[in-house]
Amino acid sequence: MADPKDVSVLLRALNGERVDPPPIWIMRQAGRYLPEYRELRGRAKSFLDFCYSPALATEAVLQPLRRFPLDAAILFSDILVIPDALGQKVWFVEGEGPRLEPLIGQERWVFGDTEKAIQRLSPVYEAMQRIRGQIAKDVALIGFAGGPWTVATYMLQGRGGDKDDARRTAYLRPSEIDALLSLLVETTARHVAAQVKAGADCVQIFESWAEGLPLALFERLILKPTAALVSRLRALGVTAPIIGFPRGAGAHMGRYARETGITALGVDTQTPAAFAREQAPANMPLQGNLDPQLVVAGGEVLEQGVRHVLDVFRNGPHIFNLGHGITPDATPENVSALVRIVKGAA
Amino acid sequence: MADPKDVSVLLRALNGERVDPPPIWIMRQAGRYLPEYRELRGRAKSFLDFCYSPALATEAVLQPLRRFPLDAAILFSDILVIPDALGQKVWFVEGEGPRLEPLIGQERWVFGDTEKAIQRLSPVYEAMQRIRGQIAKDVALIGFAGGPWTVATYMLQGRGGDKDDARRTAYLRPSEIDALLSLLVETTARHVAAQVKAGADCVQIFESWAEGLPLALFERLILKPTAALVSRLRALGVTAPIIGFPRGAGAHMGRYARETGITALGVDTQTPAAFAREQAPANMPLQGNLDPQLVVAGGEVLEQGVRHVLDVFRNGPHIFNLGHGITPDATPENVSALVRIVKGAA
């Protein structure tokens, strides 16, 4: 049996235990708000090259752990490595975000197969192995992927922004959309399973674009594919806890929590803890949900905000996190203060 | 007593009556999806000039009524006439949207006063009077304004897009934000009261940016100013029904419906009717919420979508509408089909 000291508090919380103080990690904890990350990023030509370099990706993951006593490390990668591995052209415009050759406008959608995509993604699994070898046993290692619909919207529209075009395509080309989602479910399941095999203790599904969908589309584009993904992961022998993060799901959040098979629910900035607790199955671990802008603002409002989050999630298993990714204009000093407050709150 | 024929079905629904078929109007029903609007728009140099021309604004309002048997007309104007009238520089970039000289970055915020703003807005009230004189008695006339926070975010950021900067400013400059919201509450109340005096039967408050706010900010930036606006309107003698449309409010929607004093609740595209009904006070009229993309898609999915909306809102007073504004790429033919289905659904 493992030494209890070696079991990450994150995994205990994911197992349904109320841990005090709660485990903490931060979405995008490795990233542009850290000067050492910006320096490191300059060593690769493109962002995708960076993601596919096991050495650089590993170093990026370790950087925030050197600064802050976080309870988890998360793989450094991007949700769009999947379309890239499936043969769609993907690139990143500095300061603007990802761009893809949009499927909308193409008469036929042609993709590579899952097997080859997983081979292409082997540097990701190599990074995961390296990270596992370099972090303490009590730091949990998180793998991740995008939710099928979120990845599909990027593939369809070629960029972020409003999702009108993707939604319209779901109405106009239903069988092609269903086929795309099936491909993404299978490829994502294999990708996540490979991450777990390479050392991930748990995984997060980022459904960053769960917002704006009428119920019928939420069922078809989010609930069904996510349930299929979770069940495929279990069929592949993955027993690791799965955190689902349906950002912007609003009134649909409860159904996501109850019907997809996820282990824990990521709560976005705008959703009150009480609502999430009431909508989720009893004792489901909840993760979140400090406003990332408080980590930019700092000072007393940050401190009040952190204490408020600790307080409102206190009535069940909780993993402290932001309600969305940390922004590049946040400061390491504010992150340091935030972690100190959480750790001192027992 | 008014001839019952002359009482708009919209006003009956706003009075809590379940009308079958439900009254229908469409957010942005006068606008770019109509070729005759695009022609008319060319007659003014700028979009604001267009809004401030009683003749052009009136004609724009009448255009959709000539095509479709809609139950309401809505003033043609913009929520940003208020910052314009308060002295902030406002302009519109064709195909992109509004731009303002952003308050963020300015050390001191200086505005004109409410009295002068209302004088400056007199062409709007003149348009309202003209419209009233030219529409049938059984067509309700709707006035409108933006919610204080939605207008404030434009004023702060100078444009649409994510609201991170506005939210951060709410943390960092709280007393200035509160002063700005107070000014907007008073000016908006006077603006709406003047519209009602000029002939509006009811009004809608567009809180288009109710999304993304943690509960504490939702209380401070949306609930409190909206409640103040409604109560100021009542103090000014306005008895007209008030439709509140808190787009993206998600889990906060119930509190908006229950705590602001609004008469009816506009339901956005993603919120299920059952959730809205359960969260709103008993028998509150609900308005919405067809996906605007269905009016682009057309055909069978449009028909199914319309019938679904009619069906799920059937258990209480309902006003048929979209869940967000109609988009420029919708077609008049699809609007025609939509109205026909609604009208034939009794």
Interface residues (C-beta under 8 A of the other chain):
Chain A: D164 R167 R168 Y171 L172 E211 G212 L213 P214 L215 A216 L217 F218 G248 G250 A251 H252 M253 T269 Q270 T271 P272 F275 N289 D291 P292 Q293 L294 V296 A297 V301 G305 H308 G323 T327
Chain B: D164 R167 R168 Y171 L172 E211 G212 L213 P214 L215 A216 L217 F218 G248 G250 A251 H252 M253 T269 Q270 T271 P272 F275 N289 D291 P292 Q293 L294 V296 A297 V301 G305 H308 G323 T327
